[in-house]
Amino acid sequence: MKTIQKYKIKAVIIFITLIASASVTFGVYRPESAPGCDKLFQNNLGKIKITVFPTIARSFNWTIYDQSSSKRIGTFFETNNLAKVQYSNQKIDMNKSTAKIQWQLFKKSMSLFADYLKVHPVNTEYALVVECLVTPRRIVSPRRSGGEAVGGIQCYVLDSSGSNAFSFLLNSHHELFIDAQLKTDNATAESRDELIKKSTEVVIKAFQRQLILESH
């Protein structure tokens, strides 16, 4: 199930750039979490419960909330006995999160998600939402506009208090992201659905590389 909302966002200029000091782990960038939170999350895999919110795909003037994507991610956690999953149909509004570089956008969106959890607490130890940043693209040959591409993927895994537990981002600095070829030649609903599906699989592969390889 998908919900599409349209917005006129004047300042969402997303240049997908990582800060120079960024460290790459298993083909993603995972910033330092709150002290001890990442190890606690990993050490308790198989015993935790996590609430998964609808995946967010957003561009300059539209936002899609995709529950099929969140169900796919939740199924990954359950199939691999990593967590028991609850699903929320609540839409996390990230449209106030704007920045010129992805790292700043990542931090702002994470803060918005944390604020949401403080006002609307979950009854699980963790909460997860994925955000896909979509931008227009120009087709070089023949030269035309109309296509779209995912410029970055941001996955937020917070504990129930809103602290960062295992959040990470991907963009064109990462081979896993590049290999997925997250772009279309048009901007139809079907093409956007496909972008979200492919982005979801990238998130799952990123989890596989980090959680399963690190913890098992």
Backbone torsions as a table, in degrees:
resi	resn	phi	psi	omega
1	MET	NA	135.0	-177.6
2	LYS	-127.7	144.5	174.0
3	THR	-122.6	130.0	-179.7
4	ILE	-112.8	128.3	174.9
5	GLN	-124.2	144.0	-179.8
6	LYS	-110.0	138.5	-179.9
7	TYR	-136.5	153.1	170.7
8	LYS	-104.0	96.4	-176.9
9	ILE	-101.5	111.7	-173.1
10	LYS	-78.8	-28.7	-168.3
11	ALA	-116.5	20.7	179.3
12	VAL	-87.6	82.4	176.7
13	ILE	-106.8	105.1	-170.0
14	ILE	-107.3	99.7	171.1
15	PHE	-94.8	119.8	-172.8
16	ILE	-82.2	91.0	-175.1
17	THR	-133.6	134.0	176.2
18	LEU	-95.8	149.6	175.1
19	ILE	-65.5	151.3	-172.8
20	ALA	-61.6	-29.4	-176.4
21	SER	-86.6	6.2	-177.0
22	ALA	-62.8	138.5	175.3
23	SER	-105.8	145.1	-177.4
24	VAL	-108.6	129.0	179.9
25	THR	-123.0	120.9	178.1
26	PHE	51.0	38.8	174.3
27	GLY	79.9	13.5	175.4
28	VAL	-134.8	169.1	171.6
29	TYR	-106.2	115.1	177.9
30	ARG	-118.4	107.6	-178.3
31	PRO	-69.5	165.2	179.0
32	GLU	-60.7	133.7	179.8
33	SER	-88.5	178.8	171.9
34	ALA	-58.9	147.6	-173.4
35	PRO	-49.9	120.2	176.2
36	GLY	80.4	-9.4	-173.8
37	CYS	-69.2	-37.1	-178.7
38	ASP	-68.9	-41.1	178.7
39	LYS	-67.3	-37.9	177.7
40	LEU	-62.3	-42.7	178.6
41	PHE	-61.2	-49.5	-177.9
42	GLN	-66.9	-41.6	-176.6
43	ASN	-67.8	-21.7	-177.5
44	ASN	-104.5	10.1	176.0
45	LEU	-56.6	136.5	-176.3
46	GLY	97.1	-17.4	-180.0
47	LYS	-118.1	-11.3	-174.0
48	ILE	-88.9	164.0	170.8
49	LYS	-118.9	142.3	-177.1
50	ILE	-137.2	137.2	174.9
51	THR	-95.8	125.6	-179.0
52	VAL	-108.7	125.0	-179.7
53	PHE	-95.9	158.8	179.0
54	PRO	-55.1	135.0	176.6
55	THR	-61.9	140.4	-179.5
56	ILE	-106.4	126.6	169.1
57	ALA	-120.5	124.9	-176.6
58	ARG	-141.5	148.9	177.8
59	SER	-128.1	-159.0	-175.7
60	PHE	-67.4	-32.3	-173.4
61	ASN	-136.3	15.4	176.5
62	TRP	-152.8	156.0	176.4
63	THR	-137.6	133.7	176.1
64	ILE	-116.6	135.7	173.1
65	TYR	-109.9	121.4	-171.2
66	ASP	-119.5	110.8	179.5
67	GLN	-81.9	-23.7	176.1
68	SER	-63.3	-39.3	178.0
69	SER	-64.6	-46.5	-179.3
70	SER	-65.1	-34.2	177.0
71	LYS	-66.7	-37.5	179.0
72	ARG	-64.0	-42.5	179.4
73	ILE	-66.6	-43.3	178.2
74	GLY	-61.8	-39.5	178.2
75	THR	-62.1	-37.6	176.4
76	PHE	-59.5	-45.8	-179.6
77	PHE	-63.0	-42.0	-177.0
78	GLU	-74.4	-41.8	-179.2
79	THR	-61.1	-35.2	-179.6
80	ASN	-94.1	11.0	177.4
81	ASN	55.5	37.4	179.5
82	LEU	-90.0	-30.7	-177.7
83	ALA	-166.5	156.5	167.0
84	LYS	-88.7	136.7	-169.2
85	VAL	-114.5	136.4	167.5
86	GLN	-116.6	146.3	-178.7
87	TYR	-111.7	136.8	174.0
88	SER	-111.4	142.2	175.1
89	ASN	-99.5	10.2	178.9
90	GLN	-74.7	137.4	-176.8
91	LYS	-95.9	117.5	178.4
92	ILE	-80.7	120.4	-177.7
93	ASP	-84.9	108.5	178.9
94	MET	-102.1	5.7	-171.8
95	ASN	-72.4	-8.7	172.3
96	LYS	-84.6	-7.6	179.9
97	SER	-89.2	107.1	179.1
98	THR	-133.4	146.7	179.7
99	ALA	-168.9	165.8	179.7
100	LYS	-90.8	-20.2	176.7
101	ILE	-128.0	153.7	-172.7
102	GLN	-64.1	-37.6	-178.2
103	TRP	-58.7	-43.0	178.2
104	GLN	-66.3	-41.0	178.5
105	LEU	-62.8	-42.1	178.8
106	PHE	-57.0	-47.4	-178.5
107	LYS	-66.3	-39.8	-179.9
108	LYS	-66.5	-44.1	179.7
109	SER	-65.2	-40.2	177.9
110	MET	-61.4	-40.2	178.5
111	SER	-64.4	-39.6	177.5
112	LEU	-63.6	-40.6	178.6
113	PHE	-65.4	-42.7	178.2
114	ALA	-61.6	-42.6	178.3
115	ASP	-62.1	-39.5	179.0
116	TYR	-61.6	-44.2	-177.6
117	LEU	-65.8	-29.3	178.4
118	LYS	-71.9	-33.0	179.1
119	VAL	-85.6	-34.0	-178.5
120	HIS	-124.4	75.6	-174.8
121	PRO	-63.3	146.0	176.2
122	VAL	-95.1	159.3	178.8
123	ASN	-102.4	28.7	174.7
124	THR	-123.3	165.5	-179.2
125	GLU	-70.1	-27.4	-174.9
126	TYR	-136.5	161.3	176.0
127	ALA	-137.2	145.9	-174.6
128	LEU	-137.0	137.9	169.3
129	VAL	-146.5	143.6	178.4
130	VAL	-109.7	139.6	178.8
131	GLU	-124.9	123.9	177.2
132	CYS	-107.5	126.8	-177.5
133	LEU	-99.3	112.5	-173.6
134	VAL	-107.2	135.4	179.8
135	THR	-129.7	153.3	174.4
136	PRO	-65.9	152.4	174.9
137	ARG	-132.5	153.6	179.3
138	ARG	-104.9	128.4	177.0
139	ILE	-80.5	123.2	-173.6
140	VAL	-75.6	-42.3	-176.7
141	SER	-138.8	113.5	-7.4
142	PRO	-69.9	146.9	-173.4
143	ARG	-67.2	115.0	178.9
144	ARG	-162.3	165.5	176.8
145	SER	-108.1	178.8	176.3
146	GLY	124.0	-23.1	178.4
147	GLY	-81.5	170.3	177.5
148	GLU	-136.5	159.9	178.6
149	ALA	-146.6	149.2	171.3
150	VAL	-83.7	118.6	-179.3
151	GLY	-89.7	-18.8	179.9
152	GLY	-167.6	151.3	175.7
153	ILE	-123.6	133.9	-178.9
154	GLN	-128.2	124.8	-179.7
155	CYS	-117.1	122.6	-178.2
156	TYR	-108.8	120.3	173.5
157	VAL	-119.7	107.8	-178.2
158	LEU	-115.5	154.1	172.1
159	ASP	-80.7	174.9	-171.8
160	SER	-65.2	-17.3	177.5
161	SER	-87.3	-7.5	-179.7
162	GLY	98.4	5.6	178.4
163	SER	-81.8	145.3	179.3
164	ASN	-68.0	123.4	-180.0
165	ALA	-106.2	-43.1	-174.1
166	PHE	-160.0	43.8	-176.9
167	SER	-81.9	151.4	-179.7
168	PHE	-155.0	166.7	177.7
169	LEU	-137.7	158.5	176.2
170	LEU	-136.2	151.0	173.8
171	ASN	-160.3	-161.6	-174.0
172	SER	-70.2	-1.1	172.0
173	HIS	-79.3	-10.1	-171.2
174	HIS	-115.9	130.1	-176.3
175	GLU	-59.4	-39.2	179.6
176	LEU	-58.0	-40.0	178.7
177	PHE	-70.7	-45.9	-178.0
178	ILE	-61.2	-44.0	-176.9
179	ASP	-61.9	-25.6	-176.5
180	ALA	-74.6	-18.0	177.8
181	GLN	51.7	62.4	-174.1
182	LEU	-85.0	73.6	-179.0
183	LYS	-152.2	157.5	178.9
184	THR	-132.7	166.1	177.3
185	ASP	-96.4	-1.5	178.5
186	ASN	-150.2	179.7	-176.6
187	ALA	-121.1	39.0	179.3
188	THR	-78.6	163.8	178.0
189	ALA	-60.5	-38.5	-179.4
190	GLU	-65.0	-40.8	179.8
191	SER	-66.8	-38.6	177.6
192	ARG	-66.3	-38.8	175.9
193	ASP	-58.1	-42.9	-179.1
194	GLU	-66.6	-39.2	176.7
195	LEU	-60.0	-42.9	-179.5
196	ILE	-66.2	-41.9	178.7
197	LYS	-60.5	-47.1	-178.8
198	LYS	-66.7	-37.2	177.6
199	SER	-65.6	-37.8	177.9
200	THR	-61.1	-41.1	179.1
201	GLU	-66.7	-32.6	176.1
202	VAL	-64.4	-43.5	178.3
203	VAL	-60.2	-44.3	-179.5
204	ILE	-63.5	-43.1	177.5
205	LYS	-62.9	-37.0	178.0
206	ALA	-64.6	-40.8	176.0
207	PHE	-64.5	-41.7	179.8
208	GLN	-58.0	-44.1	-176.9
209	ARG	-69.2	-34.6	-176.7
210	GLN	-88.0	-52.2	-173.9
211	LEU	-75.7	-54.3	-174.0
212	ILE	-70.3	-43.9	-178.1
213	LEU	-73.4	-33.6	179.8
214	GLU	-77.2	-38.5	-165.6
215	SER	-105.5	-12.8	-174.5
216	HIS	-127.6	NA	NA
